[in-house]
Amino acid sequence: MSEHPEIAEVDWIDDAFYIYETRFGLFTSVRKDTGKDFLTGGTYEGVLTMSRWHLKCEQEGTLELYSRVVGSAIVGGKL
């Protein structure tokens, strides 16, 4: 599988993701395995730390220990 030239020039962090600054001044990490945006935050260091932590939890299978659903997205009645 050949990578897109723009992606091949990216500095991969831990060979798993890279981080870029958005036009609004936020920072977003992009996963290498999916090529999709992963996490967004206000600082580069925060996104770096949380991206590494999230991927570590996925590998260990412990992510559900730190996740919970708050509220419900179901709207009752007729709209």
Secondary structure, DSSP 8 states (H G I E B T S, - for coil): ----HHHHTS--BTTTEEEEE-TTS-EEEEETTT-SEEEEESSHHHHHHHHHHHHHHHHHT-GGGG----S-----S--
